[in-house]
Amino acid sequence: MVDTSRYAAVVGDSHRRRHGQFFTPPGVARFMVDWVLAGGARSLHDPAFGLGAFHEAALRHACVSFSGSELDSTILNYYRARTRRGPSTLRNEDYLLAWEKKHDSIVCNPPYLRFQHFRNRKAVFSAFRRHTGAHLSGYTNCASAFLLKSLRELNPGGRLAYVMPLEFLNTGYGTQVKARLLAGPSSLIFIQLDCERDVFPDAVTSVGIVLFDSATSDERVRFYRVRSLEELEGIFETPPVTSVSRRDLAADQKWLPYLRPSRISVNGELVGSIRQYGRFTRGIATGANEFFVLRPSKVQRLGLDRAEATPCITKSKQISSAVLTRDDVRELTREDQPVVLFRPGLDLSKGAMAYVSQGERKQLHRRFLLRHRSPWYKGESRHPAPLLFGVFSRGGYKVVLNRTPALTLTCFHGFVPSLPGRAYVERLFLYLASSTGRELLAASSRRYGDALVKYEPDDLNGAIAPRPEVLAELGDEDVTNAVASLRCGHGVPSRIEDHFRMLAT
């Protein structure tokens, strides 16, 4: 077996990141190859060959024909120089642009590249339209495109095993993939690797295995989780975390909750979604924080008008309490923290004109986001949000009641209440801070490596929330006292916690 650590040292981290290379551990490769070949196929294709982990595992099976594709010539040359027993067919090609082939079985660890770094995006998307009629979302990542293509190329009766990020189960771009997985009779299994730190220590996303068998018909889709590679070997000797009827699965639904089902059964008569009160939107993306984010002392040195410098929370750690007050913002200002956003109007002060000229000398106006704005220094339109929700978290999300005129950057999503929803902002805040709320919102999160959790605005807007009549039952005095308790760091009072437990059946 080719030494992956030595290869990584030779090519460097930047090369691996550019190609989305994360190597499959032998134990995972053996499990996937054994499962695929148990279906009876005698040939196996790997669309992202890398250093040949799956080929190595397949050598244990006699009379198995193996073929592979690999885009990166560097890794391919490294592999060929260090082995004499490679597969008979190994092509240096872009799998996503090599069409009109069929395979009896497929096993793959595709490149982990987000849509921003997806190589040959336009050509790949054009090829998908031409060969399948499918229009891929602009947010589709590389791994999902690989899986979608492999499902099309799998011969009838074949098996497929993919190890890949599972975030596609919760995203809009994953809808097409899930629809294809559900199309026609098959057996479909998802396995989340909770041991991803041991399996893929460099990965920044939650990793799992997709098993697809077109030779059998299982009416139920099974979802498993394993905490170690030892558990993976005996996975089918244990019951799944969830087993869901295909009739109850829709491609446009979020499927990650089936891998971590809530311990709470919800009383459907008492809940709706957060959308009934308003919507979350992402914070401000400046396109150049080093230019637009200022310390108060720099605002003075630049001679900016007061209207050109807006209070703004620029980092999550700047908020240490569940309730943000004007005193907090004043304290950050006294500490000369970077809590001011350069936000000029069309009529620039003398100081602002000079500062804009500085930015242009640094070619900031040519950056991607900024060159699409007119003028380039005109920021995104946002109003102070009364509720702030932390985008990333470990060990529990951050929700903040904002009682200031401060804006936020993309470290927080801001809640914009509807006209009827304004009356429920504080009560909604208490729900989000409660243990019941946290349990229910967990189903709307996206899990990444190293226990990192992320929430997108659409995930939050569709999340479960009490109906208005449930929130209205909380008395004004109870709400005031509960907010004060959270402000002091004492948590949600038991009286409020008990109230929200009525949402559970």
Secondary structure, 3 states (H helix, E strand, C coil): CCCHHHHHHHHCHHHHHHHCCCCCCHHHHHHHHHHHHCCCCCEEEECCCCCCHHHHHHCCCCCCEEEEEECCHHHHHHHHCCCCCCCCEEEECCHHHCCCCCEEEEEECCCCCCHHHCCCHHHHHHHHHHHHCCCCCCCCCHHHHHHHHHHHHEEEEEEEEEEEEHHHHHCCCCHHHHHHHHCCCCEEEEEEECCHHHHCCCCCCCEEEEEEECCCCCCEEEEEEECCHHHHHCHHHCCCCEEEEHHHCCCCCCCHHHCCCCCCCECCCCEEEHHHCEEEEECECCCCHHHHEECHHHHHHHCCCHHHEEEEECCHHHCCCCEECHHHHHHHHHCCCCCEEECCCCCCCHHHHHHHHHHHHCCHHHCCCHHHCCCCCCCCCCCCCCEEEECEECCCCCEEEECCCCEEECCEEEEEECCHHHHHHHHHHHHHHCHHHHHHHHHHCEEEHHHEEECCHHHHHCCEEECHHHHHCCCHHHHHHHHHHHHCCCCCCHHHHHHHHHHEC
